[in-house]
Amino acid sequence: MSDTDRSPPATTHEYQLAPDEPPSRGVWSVVAVLRDCPPPELPSLAETIDPEALDAAFMGRAATDHVSFDYAGYAVTV
């Protein structure tokens, strides 16, 4: 296999949500920065995952451990 046949190594980016920032907003903002575009130019997050369900999964005492999904060409784990 030549070097041109190999996928580039995966890069991990971490983002700390502000105390009142919903996870859906964080995903949207971070992917926009990584793609170097304004957030409104991204595909709707709702086409990939229910943003309200994502937010609800991480708010409160019974928060979900993590959720992974693909969005706008990125593998996202919240």
N, C-alpha and C positions, 0 to 999 in steps of 0.2 A: 504494500500500500504506500502510495507516495504521500508527501506532506500535504499536497493539495486535496487529497481525499479525506483527510481527517477533519473532524469538527473542531472548532476552537474550544479551548477549555471553558467550562462553565465558570461564570463569575457570580459571586454572591454579594448582594447589597442588603444591608440592614437599615431599617428605619424605625425610629422610636416615635410612636404616636404621641401627640399632645394629650394631656389628661381628658379633654372633652372632644377629641377628634375621633370620629367614627372610622373603623377599619376600611370601609369602602372608600372613603375620602382619601385615606392614606395610600391605598393601592393606586387609585386614580392619579394622585399627585406624583408618586414615585415613578410610575411608568412613564408619565409625561416627561419628567426630568431625564430619565434614561433614553427616551426616544428623541429628546431635544425638540419637543413640540408643546404647544399650549394644550392643556387637558381637554378642551372641547374638540380638538382634532382627533382624539382617540375614539375607538369604537365604544359604543355604550357598554359599560360594565354589566348591565342587565342582560346583554346577549350571551354572557358567559356564566354569570352567577347572580342570584338574587341579592342585590346590595342590602336590602332590609334584613334578610335572613343572615347575611354575613355579619352585619352590625350586631344583630340580636345574639348571635352565637358567642360574641366576645364581651358582652356587657352584662354586668351582674355577677353574682357569686358563683353561679354554675357555668362559668365560661368554658368554652370548648378549648381543648388542648391546641389543636391546629387544624387548618383547612388548607388544602393545596389545589390549585387549578391553573390552567393556562389562560393568559390574557394578553392580547396584543403582541403576541410573539414571545412572551416571557412566562416562565414557570414561576408562579407566585405561591408562597406559603405565608399564611397569616397565623 
